[in-house]
Amino acid sequence: MEYVVGAAVTVVAAPLALSAAGFTAGGIAAGSIGAKLMAMCAAAGGGGVPAGGLVAGLQSAGAAGIGLVGKAALASLGALIGGRLFKFKN
């Protein structure tokens, strides 16, 4: 049961976390964690944010949503974490 709960919580929480970090459908929110991350990547990359990089991937997921493969990966990770937390607790 703890595996199912961990998977469900992770899949539901991921889009909320992306939005809270500033990765929204309208772009990266000014003053957000996402904006700071983008600025750091741009400074490290000589002024541009690399296509296919972390910031681009997070913004894509924030704007278009997390695809089926991403949800499956999140569910697997959440199930693993849920199972580990349950075993740690008991």
N, C-alpha and C positions, 0 to 999 in steps of 0.2 A: 504494500500500500504506500509506503514512504517513497518508493520509486515513482509511482504515478503522481503523487502530490508534487514531488520535486520537478518532474517533467512539466506538469501543468503550470506550476507557478513560474517557472523559467520562461516558457513560451508566452505567457500572458504579460510578464513583467518586462521582457526585453523591449518591446515597442515603447512602453511607458518610460523606461530608462533612457532610450534614445532621445525621446522628446524632451525629457527633463534635462538632458545634457546639451540640448540646443540643436539637435539634428531634426529639423521639421520639414514638412511638405513644402513650405515656402522658402527653404534655404536654411543656412546656419544662422541662428539667432545671435544678434549682437550682444556682446558681453557675456556670453555663455561659455561653458567648458569647451564646447565644440569650436567656438570662435578662437579661444586661446590655443587649442590644439592645432587649429588650422594655421594660426600665426606662427607657432613654433615650427611646424612642418615647412611653411613657406620660407622662414628665415634659414632653416637648415638646408633647404633645397635651392637656395639662390634666388628666392623671390616667387617661386611658383609651387603649387601643391601638385605632387605627381598623380597622374591618372592611374587608377588601380591601386593606390595606396590606402592606408588605414582611414584617413579622413574622407577620401572619396567613397570608400566602401560604407562607412558609417552614414554619410550623408545620403547615399543611394538607398540604404535600408530605411533611413528616417523619412525619406521622401516617397519612396515607392512601396515601402513595406518589406517585410522579411519573407522571402520565397519559401517554397516547400522544403527544399534541401536545407536551408538555414534553420527552419523550424524543427526539422528532424534532428539537426545537429544540436540545437538548443535543448530539445527534449532529452536527448541522450546525455548531455552534460548535466542537465537538471536532475535526471534520474540518478546519475552517479553521485552527485552532491547530496541529494536527498537520502540515498542509501547510506552514504558515509556518515552523514550527520546523525542518522538514526542509530547506527552502530556505535558512534562516539558517545551518544547520550546514554545508551544502555550499557 
